[in-house]
Amino acid sequence: MRKIWDFKWGRIKDESGYVLIMALFVILILSLIGVALTVVGIQEYTISSLTKLMDQSYAIADAGVNRAAVHIQLNPDLTKTTSPAYPTAQYGPASENFGGGQFTYSIYQSNIYPSDPTMKIIRSTGKITRGGKTSERTIEAQIQIGAGSEEYDASFDYCIYNGNSDSGGTGTWPSVLRFGGYISGNYYFDGLTPYEGRSPKGAVYTKGSIQIPVWLLGDIIYKGNIVATDNIEIRNTWHADWNDPGIQIQNGRAIAGLDGTGNLSVKVAECIAATKPALSIPSPSRVVAAGDITIDTLVNASLSNVLEIGDVKAGGNVRISGTFNISQAMQIGNVISGGKTTVESRWLNGINVGNIWAGQAADGLGVDLDTEAASKITVAGITSRGKVNAEADVAGISTANIIAGNDITGSTGGIGVRFKIAWLSGTSVGTIISTGRVNLEAVNISNITTGSIYAGADAGGTGVYWQGNVLSSIDCGDVYSVGCVYANLASGSDISIGLINCESYVYLTGKEWSSVSDDIIVDGAIKAKDYVKITGYDDIMVYGAITTESWVWIKDYYGSFSLGNVRIYGNVWADTEICPDTGYTIRIENELWQDCDVHGSIMARGPIRYLSTQPGVTGEGDTYIDGGLWGTSVKVTRDWGGGYGDLYVGKISGSNDSIRSTGNVECKGAGDVFDDDIILGGGSGDIRYNGSTDIDDTDYGSTFGGYTSLPDAPNLGNLVTTPAKPNPVYVDRNGVFDEPGPAGQNKNVDVLAEAGLHGTVDLLEPNWEYFETMAKQDDASNPGAPHMIYDGGAGDKDGVVNDEIKFQWDTTTPYSTNETVYNGDPDVSIVINKLDWTGRGPKFTGTLVSRGSIYMSCSSTDWTMEQEETLNLVSGYDISSKTAGLTVWENPNCHYHWWAEHNIDISNMRFSLGGGQTYYGSFTAGNTVMYADNSFWPDSTFRWSRWELDPVAWAPPFDILVWKEI
């Protein structure tokens, strides 16, 4: 009853409708949540897609910055100008497709550093569209870039590039070397031959030093340049070969010290060769060094020459040495040295050298030639800033023209040229031009022959000095000397000279051995500002006039068995100076059994003395003074010798006078039993005087007193000027010997130009994002084969996480040509278990990229590449083999382009299974390429080919100052 009551009065309510309402409300809320979740999911998907697009567009913009840096490197004029300035672009906008999108970049001169052309702003916009959505992002980078160069990617332009990063770019390559197999075989590196329109820059480039040793039967041949920033050593020892040189560089240059300091050495020792040299770098090949170059051969035997080298160019000194080589002469081309060049040949050795251009070392030397013991040095010609010194003992030296200076001992030079030839030696020299003194010494039955001599003087005033001893001879052409001309001949030595023009005095003397001749022969005139003195024990011949502004003394001494004569074929003309030893301005005399002829006039503005000793009974008889005598006093004597002959004195030109004197005249014959001994003018020649006369045994015309006229004073003017200090000629960029060094300085060899470069070559670094993008694109277009590979995941055959990806690329995996496989984990290595490209086609190309190492660990039967197929490897650390004797190159004409941040170690591989093979590619290592052949008798050629990749894949070095998104 109560419930009814309560219900009636409203105290009890019916709630069944509320339940329905609550249910509907819950359903509504859940529906709204579902809708909201759906909307959120859609939005999240959209945001995710947009984020991915934004990331992709940022990566594309980043690639645009790299591409802009490449453009700067390829166009070096951009780093030479600061105009126009920001915000006007110096280049751009330029667009390229990349990563499924497009980047557009512009290059500006930095507004923060407006005067520094290396400071640039790059603005790059990356844009990509997917599923109707477009993302666009822009990066602005303030960068500093090195000098622009079209060679920014030159590290790919060599068969082998070594960065030597472990030792800071100063190590030595190779650390492992077994070229030519264990003991035999041939190996060729061709860094010369172009490939598909592109030319390499050389065979090997090394930051640091290079050593190239060969021994036993192994041969190595390089085509193209071998370049090192530091030293190069080329060595062939204990080598035997009958067909090819042990080491050969063809049409290339070995260039040391590319960064400005570095030496080069070449050595051949204990080698036996037949038809080819043991070491050959034939012209147009050459060796070049910023520092010193040393070339040495020791104890070799060959049917040809043991060594041949084209040009030799050193910023420092050059030393060429050969000792006990039983062979033809070593062949060396032209030699250039910023310091001195030394050539040494000893014990049955010969060295032939082209022209030498030398600077000057601290000791004053520019060229030093030294030979002994049945050896010989032959030089085409010498131009030297410093002294040229040459010595020979039982040997020979031959050279063409010499141009020499020596600015060590004063402005007039020291000894500029010195030859010392001894013990049956012989020397032949062309024209000699020397800033300083020319010193020629021949002793012990030796000979020196030269062309004309042009000399300055040493600090003591000597211009030309000759010394002969022990039956030696010196034969020279014309002599032009600022300093005195002095010859000291002894013990039967002879000298023959052309004409002599001298700004100082001339003194030619022969003495000591009276029983053996000392000939003094001048084939032309003698002109000297100071005195002329000629004394000897045998013939004294002057085939021209003698003219001096001082005095003349000519005397031929008597010696047992010496039957010499004095012959002057021209006037003898002097001024007023009086010789302190004779008391006369002109004194000409000879002793017993000798003739004394002057086929011209004797004229002086001082006193004259002429003495002729009549020959003995076996003598030839008459002597002559063809043009009379004229001076302040004249004394003519014909001494009695108990023999035959008279003295005939001719007439002074244009007159009937035979003697003219402003003072006394004395004219006396020998007083023998025959007719008068002195005949003046055929018996009618007159005598003019202004003092007294003492005439006896003389046939003459008339005498006339009161004569007061003298001959004109000789005025020789400037006969000779000091030769200019030579500027040795060096090669410039056009490859011709035509660029002189700066005045008064030596010029170093342009090693960069010799290497065909504008700067040192830096390792080109990979743009890892590029390769990752390429792999992802290949995954999208060819999902049947993994391109992004992971340890324990896609591409790893063992599926185990163990820091290694066991990878195989064979016919079971549907990879297409020109695809990229990528491992982005630097702590994980790729191990190639199998690579079989059978049937892939001759142009098939694959690129395998790993931030970690790449190893080859497979048998030779699991490695098959066919002709013209290309394998590109890029490693963030090492590329090497774990399989001994793996035959990598089974078929000819395969291409291998390998890049490793650290080492490429293929020191335990086999590259040829008999027969000549040719392979292509380039090995580029941040540290070194360790290279050796595991074949017993290899015969293969590694020929350069260009790695053709998008320039964006390789980022040139630059410093980022500011990087921001705008």
Steps between C-alpha positions, in 0.01 A plus 500: 500500500785730578656462161176579332455798722845626436452453135184691500637791677815495284739367755597199277635572138517270193874514371478269201512788251812643651692184423417534138602859504829413669569228245437736216730758660779250539464394139511863395816562703668191360404601149646842552819348640524267201448784262757702689750215494440455130555868442811495718630197314442663168668815622790303647548319171487829316746656741727198472489516122570868507786448746651241271462735205652778705796278590539406138481859384761597766733223378447623144581857608813370675603326178454835325753659737749227410428550132559875535837427665584275208413782262739732684776242473437454130496875438803644683424854380230511770772494768686783330224758506279671759262658253206516484439508873210351697202510445577482126600149403841432345352185354152356478232413549582157360279192535564126480282195566604298803349232726161507329482876538697805397743744658558859393809683622665841470849617599572840653802693627475511880367829638681432830838463324448714189871521407594131534414310180516163679209599727173408331131465576314208347121501501345170398129404482398136493157412362317168475141399415334172602130405491391847419700643789800732453772583747753774453787594735782750461847492653732800516865415565785741568812309394871548443630302208857436386626640175276384222634237267374292218701220666281469810441134414857426389539226763304285252739588217774253601517124490597513868449786747643485854406758761724356777256631758640280779826696498361841421571478130873435543526121490664280238315301234484211459522338841452169318654458157560194290472625147585243240402203714729330746811506282387546142247628253384834364264756645368808321321805638353709221414846624554656160253358248170693475175315557179603327620855440644557848871505579660396828749712688732214576560150630561569871442794735614485862473747783836422648782295346524224238742206484518288185743209543545211255731200523577165337279440192205726576423797275271797556401753238320827567331705234429854612601696806610373841437781748593540868463799728823388674782270381524240222747212494533288184733203551596196295746263668610143430287495188550285193303543181558450130201671346347780712639751750442409862332839550370718223299823491355569157383847394469609860680677779610395845428814701608539864424784739170612355434709811836678467746270680606153396795313348525230232755221472567244227730205563610206285740255664629149427271453197552304180314611189523421132323702234318741736624713793443371851308821567344711229324837518553600137419840353243654501478347848694675774570515873407814693541610862441816697813406698802288403534222241755219531568250217745220579613189313746253654655177369265416213550318172302548180534457126335843473501778760396415854287811551324760290307802624346787311510845655602547864359801685569588862431808705806402707812308403546220245757226540561243222749223569619187321760256630634185338222448247614275218263629238435781261486848653212594727255725315366808681301774329500869587569581865360794696603570859419795720826420683798316356519206263768239568593233245743228611625218277752245627659170404408409143180702516358748252230763548337700222302804615297750300510870581550598863332807648622549857461751779757547775556312824631650824857397406480706180476199270246474224632199305761247614628238252731230636625195310784253541632155414416449132165678526345786310243776545332660201276806543311679224542843660506682835332813631582553867439776748793370703850373431553217250765260627630202300769244588623191315765238580572241229159594361325741268254790512321644202251784506368761263461865602533606864337812645596548864486752781619511857365768732641353821829695515391845392320691231762409239471128576735233628631214289220450251642203306775261607625193313773283652599215268772253598665170414436435133159667512334703229240775504306667223295814573308738278474873562553608862325809635572574865417785735808406700839350427557211258759255632633224271758254635648208300769284661668166440467459122142628482315733267234772524332636188247784515324741274504874560522627858316805634601571861448755769741488793538359847546720805876506435460624145571178308273432204656197328764272649667207324734250661676222313744243628678180394450497122140620512330735258226763510326613181252790518311721262484878525530648848316808626581578862430782743765368737856409418581210266770280651656172381755304702640214292764262629673173422444501128137617495354695209225756460319618189258795512299700250509877538518663844309813602568596861403790725801415720840343424598190300774272634582177318797303627653157439797375701675231709581217256763639264534167319134484399298761315263754655313649206296820535285566196250781456311467177376861491572845633566590865341816639550592864438811706794401721831333411566196279769256610579178311789276598575141403755229424386410153275656237325829575258575219259794481310501171381859534590838644584568864352824631518628857461826687791386724818302414598179311766241587547193280786259568580152375755327726771264389483146624680185405340342195248786472492654157210736539429824320323829568254599231279810523279538191392861546598827664621522856359826634531639856464826688741667746510257793840347571538141613675506839688177418641608163503879508324510163147553371550225243764230542510203259782247522605143446798291592737272309381284207167679472347743254318814608270653236254786509302511176383853562617818673628542856362829633497651847479839664786379719833324450532185284745210532526225238751218538537213250749224568640367176431128443792260509651331202199278464253787541261620238664836463326833461264686735270792421334816623285577199366843598786676673527637853376829653534620859668742744818294468573197284757229569537218245754223552586196293715280728764276353430131507779380279257415226315632205228752432423868532240731656287676244315813607237638265362852472234676705182519294483803267864595543860409418581477870595171664567650845350808666602620843444819696808399697801275438540226239722197547521247216770232522555175315672187620830595343555168331730435204225536244321808370312748717262324738228767507347628179264799523251534214699277267802716572326833429289543813552828682549569868344801670601594854534787750783383721805294421561207270712187537486302176720204410486208257187653352406575144270807474424816303531839673472637853305813594529677832251722686207259475232562764180327385348194670240249378142560603406377844304174484142548617326167531178635649281247683611164370293272723210531743427256780257232381163524667426260781300228333139437590452128457192431293215301651189345354167676534148375450522479123769236533772694318837606641428871469433649841796667674511523875460837674803726469770401746306201629462132434156381401369172631356245265122533465410156631126564475529586132714189446218293650237678291339638815415837652521378860547192711229234468270438796304184558147540371255405775173319430166667559353209696147643481524481122577128502228436758250685283607301195458171690155597626395595149626162376302330779189681383551420133633144548362359826596143407863557612610676819688825443486638853665210684534442876687278744264209570243641260453559129803397295669309785509133396569361845230713667716532810577830672879475522630831352530334157267485204559181303421626154482334163426645162434224255254386238247393765454860614309725258728803514498723194792688348602837649338421833637598843515271805553689828597425859468811715644363827872587541536223762385233256708353217385350172657161428459395136446124506425475133508724197385331180396727214487230236271602216443850636629664182821683404394838644353372824591728793441455871583732790547364852523763775576443869559749780710219648756272331452282194664157495522234232474153651433250227681252282608584149211289367258726688638814337411538134488821300479511126659740255409871527310453827561761769514459878494820707586466870475781757611432857508720807800302623681213317462297185694174520497128442471222756575234240863432408556480127150613406501558126311827477556574135406186317409661169672785318356849465311498829472834681569554871441838665571463869497774765590443866528749783791297639677218309448300184686180580533263207844374594401134497301472178565356159430718199592280210501126433754508221500707185481875463188661643379859503279636777360847553412726788646696791577431865457802729602459865496748785802320639676256264445243229683183599565325175668172411445208267470146628585360155838345431529651155246780451462687177220754527421867445300721731370777278322808628132561429283782626253448787193656346271603788279800566724779637257536793618158618841644585513814715800729455645626829379831639458653846145579617482830687120530534233243405135587537161434349304795371 
